[in-house]
């Protein structure tokens, strides 16, 4: 697929009015800013060359309603990356608040690797298809339309071929380096 290079149209100083006491941009500041962006937690799965792959992701967003599509971003060094590229089909399983342990397992935080990850959770397997987490908050079966390398990550644009909604509409959320659930603020 292709690599996208982003070129700023003008120096940052000419585009934004910055406070005089602004700290210089550092990797640490950027990582802290990204940690503060709370996101729903998902396990993306694929099946390729007779094996199942899965990983925890939070960089997912809706893209379009016509065609129905989403974007997701995956680190190119992840064990599932190459399978997601080659398979062309994936399942996005959105986790419920009670599934933080499963998110940790598929994020590689527990030391469980490879297919052994699928021994955790209630997975449904179909020949040649990505695994589906039966008790997820929702599942989306997707086909990769395009993918682009941007630095350390690959961004996938995927058409959604099937949506299955679970019984619980709440999603597990990750923000400030912790798992949690949304609290609704009523007007």
Order of alpha helices (4+ residues) and beta strands (2+ residues): beta-alpha-alpha-beta-beta-beta-beta-beta-alpha-beta-alpha-beta-beta-beta-beta-beta-beta
